[in-house]
Amino acid sequence: MQRRGVRVTVVSTVASRPTTTSDDLRRQADAFIDLADLRLEIARRVPSARQG
């Protein structure tokens, strides 16, 4: 995809052991977003099941 000019972003976490995304894939991507960095942002936007 990158050879065709498409920017590649990988979203995963490095907190889990073993990690779910290979180091090679993270290094090759144009950007890597760790889910831990998004945790608070996601928690604010997803309504709780209890709020119904």
N, C-alpha and C positions, 0 to 999 in steps of 0.2 A: 504494500500500500504506500509506504513512504517513497518508494521509487517512482510512484505515479503522482507524487506531490501531496498525498494525503497526510495530515498530521495525526499522529497516533498518541492517545492518552490511555494509560493503564490505571484502573482504579482497583485497588486491592488493599491488603494489609500486610505489614511485616511483623505485626504483633503475635500472630499465631506461630506455633512451632509444630511441625515444620511450616515455613511460609508457604502461602498458597500460590504465589507468583514467583517464577524463577528470577534470579538475579539478572540473567541474560536478557530476559524480556523487559525488565524494568530499565536496564541500561540502554536498550535499543530504542525504547519509546521516546517520543518527543517530550512527554511529560508523565510523571507518576504522581498520583494522588493517593495518599494513605487514608483509608477509611477512618482511622483514629483521628485524623485532622478534621474530618467532616462530622464527627460524632455529635457534637453540640448543635451544629447546623441542622442535621437530619432530625435530631430529637425535638427541635423547636417547630419543625414544619409538619411532622407526621402526627396527626391527632391520635390521642390515646383511644384504645378500644372502649374504655370505660366512659368516655365522653359522649359516645354514640351519636 
